[in-house]
Amino acid sequence: MRTAYDIIIRPIITEKSMEAIEEKKYVFEVAPSANKIEIRKAIETIFGVKVQSVQGKTKRMGVHVGKRSDMKKAYIQLTADSKAIELFEGMV
């Protein structure tokens, strides 16, 4: 059985992800085999927040053939009444 810490690997810290914090959106690298329900439960367990939605990273290949990333990202949207995740405070 996997724990919440096995599902959430690390936060993704980029300019784009830091701008999204104002809207209570956070980006995490997650285990490739994790689904949205497992990710939601892991975030709520680790950080004690209420998750509104979990979205995946969209990928477009177009007409070109290429390699997809081995990393899986999850975009987390918190509810309006949920507290912020302390890990990201003071970084913006």
C-alpha positions in Angstrom: 0.0 0.0 0.0 1.3 3.4 -1.0 1.4 6.3 1.4 0.6 9.9 0.6 4.3 10.6 0.6 4.8 8.0 -2.1 2.3 9.7 -4.4 3.4 13.3 -4.0 7.1 13.4 -5.0 7.9 17.2 -5.0 6.5 20.6 -5.7 7.2 22.2 -9.1 8.6 25.7 -8.6 8.7 27.8 -11.8 7.6 31.3 -12.7 4.3 30.1 -14.1 3.5 28.0 -11.0 4.4 30.8 -8.6 2.0 33.2 -10.5 -0.8 30.6 -10.1 -0.5 30.5 -6.3 -2.5 33.8 -6.1 -5.4 31.8 -7.5 -4.8 28.9 -5.0 -3.4 26.7 -7.8 -0.3 24.5 -7.0 1.8 22.2 -9.2 3.3 18.9 -7.9 5.3 16.1 -9.5 3.4 12.9 -8.7 3.9 9.2 -9.1 3.3 8.1 -12.7 0.8 5.4 -11.6 -1.2 7.8 -9.4 -4.8 8.8 -10.4 -6.7 12.0 -9.5 -8.5 10.5 -6.5 -5.2 9.3 -5.0 -3.6 12.7 -5.6 -6.5 14.5 -4.0 -6.4 12.3 -0.9 -2.6 12.7 -0.6 -2.7 16.5 -0.8 -5.5 16.7 1.7 -3.7 14.3 4.1 -0.2 15.9 3.9 -1.2 19.6 3.9 -4.6 19.6 5.7 -6.3 21.6 2.9 -9.5 21.0 0.9 -8.9 20.3 -2.8 -11.5 21.5 -5.3 -10.0 19.9 -8.4 -7.0 18.0 -9.8 -6.0 18.5 -13.4 -3.3 16.8 -15.4 -0.7 18.3 -17.6 -1.9 18.5 -21.2 0.5 17.4 -23.9 0.3 18.0 -27.6 2.4 16.3 -30.2 0.9 17.9 -33.3 2.2 16.3 -36.5 5.6 15.7 -35.0 6.7 12.5 -33.3 8.6 13.0 -30.1 9.2 11.7 -26.6 6.9 12.5 -23.8 8.2 13.4 -20.4 8.7 10.6 -17.8 7.5 13.0 -15.1 3.8 13.3 -14.3 2.5 16.7 -13.1 -0.7 17.5 -11.3 -2.3 20.9 -11.1 -4.1 21.3 -7.7 -6.9 23.9 -7.3 -7.9 24.5 -3.6 -11.3 25.6 -2.6 -11.9 29.3 -1.8 -12.3 28.8 1.9 -9.2 26.5 2.2 -6.0 27.8 3.8 -2.9 28.2 1.7 -0.1 25.6 1.6 2.7 26.8 3.9 5.4 25.3 1.7 4.8 28.0 -0.9 4.4 31.0 1.5 7.0 33.7 1.3 8.2 32.6 -2.2 6.1 35.0 -4.2 
